Amino acid sequence: MNEMILPLSFGILIAAVLVGFNSSRKMMKILKERHKDIWEKLGKPSLFLNNSISNNLSMRKYLRRKEYEKTNDSEFIDVCNFNRIYTKLYFILFGAVLVIFLWQIL
């Protein structure tokens, strides 16, 4: 049973990454298509091509301050709220997988 914990944990982590990528892609697509002025102000962030530390920090700050609520775009607000919560849960999951990994090798 213990030998299955680590592979299962990594599988869950990979699935979580894919969910996060999809959610971030949707958020950035809506931002670019419906709120181009905000998208440009944030440095034209994208998932891969224009993914810099500066853009990432701008986007995280935008989400943390809940500035997206000013758009009155209910779908965009829902996606942003999901991303805020999901990021926190992902880091908790990542920490748990790291602990499991360290527990297995020690």
C-alpha positions in Angstrom: 0.0 0.0 0.0 2.7 2.5 0.9 4.4 2.0 -2.5 1.2 3.2 -4.2 0.9 6.4 -2.3 3.7 8.3 -4.1 2.6 7.4 -7.7 -1.0 8.2 -6.8 0.0 11.5 -5.3 1.9 12.5 -8.4 -1.0 11.4 -10.6 -3.3 13.7 -8.6 -0.8 16.5 -8.8 -0.6 16.2 -12.6 -4.4 16.2 -12.9 -4.4 19.3 -10.7 -1.9 21.0 -13.0 -4.1 20.3 -16.0 -7.2 21.7 -14.3 -5.2 24.8 -13.3 -3.8 25.3 -16.9 -7.3 25.1 -18.3 -8.8 27.5 -15.8 -6.0 30.0 -16.3 -6.3 29.7 -20.1 -10.1 30.4 -19.8 -9.5 33.4 -17.5 -6.9 34.9 -19.8 -9.0 34.3 -22.9 -12.0 36.1 -21.4 -9.7 38.9 -20.2 -8.2 39.4 -23.6 -11.5 39.1 -25.5 -13.8 41.1 -23.2 -11.5 43.4 -21.2 -8.7 44.2 -23.5 -7.8 47.4 -21.7 -7.2 45.5 -18.4 -5.4 42.7 -20.3 -3.0 45.3 -21.8 -2.5 47.0 -18.5 -1.5 43.7 -16.9 1.2 43.2 -19.6 -0.8 41.1 -22.1 -0.4 37.9 -20.0 -0.8 34.5 -21.7 -0.3 30.9 -20.5 3.0 30.3 -22.4 4.1 32.9 -24.9 4.1 36.0 -22.8 4.4 34.3 -19.4 7.0 36.4 -17.6 7.6 36.9 -13.8 6.4 40.5 -14.2 3.1 39.4 -15.9 2.6 36.6 -13.4 3.0 39.0 -10.4 0.7 41.6 -12.0 -2.0 38.9 -12.6 -1.6 37.5 -9.0 -1.9 41.0 -7.6 -5.0 41.6 -9.8 -6.6 38.4 -8.4 -5.6 39.0 -4.8 -7.1 42.5 -4.8 -10.3 41.2 -6.5 -10.1 44.0 -9.0 -11.9 41.7 -11.5 -15.1 42.4 -9.6 -15.2 45.9 -11.1 -15.8 44.4 -14.5 -19.4 43.3 -13.7 -18.8 40.3 -16.0 -20.3 37.4 -14.0 -18.5 34.6 -15.9 -15.1 36.3 -15.6 -15.7 37.0 -11.9 -16.6 33.3 -11.4 -13.5 32.1 -13.2 -11.3 34.6 -11.3 -12.7 33.5 -8.0 -12.1 29.9 -8.9 -8.5 30.7 -9.8 -7.9 32.5 -6.5 -9.2 29.5 -4.5 -7.7 26.9 -6.8 -4.2 28.4 -6.5 -4.3 28.2 -2.7 -5.6 24.6 -2.8 -2.9 23.7 -5.4 -0.1 24.9 -3.2 -1.5 23.0 -0.2 -1.7 19.8 -2.4 1.8 20.4 -3.7 3.1 20.8 -0.1 1.3 17.5 0.8 2.9 15.6 -2.1 6.3 17.0 -1.2 5.8 15.8 2.4 4.7 12.4 1.1 7.8 12.2 -1.2 10.2 13.2 1.6 8.5 10.7 4.0 8.9 7.9 1.4 12.7 8.6 0.8 13.6 9.0 4.5 
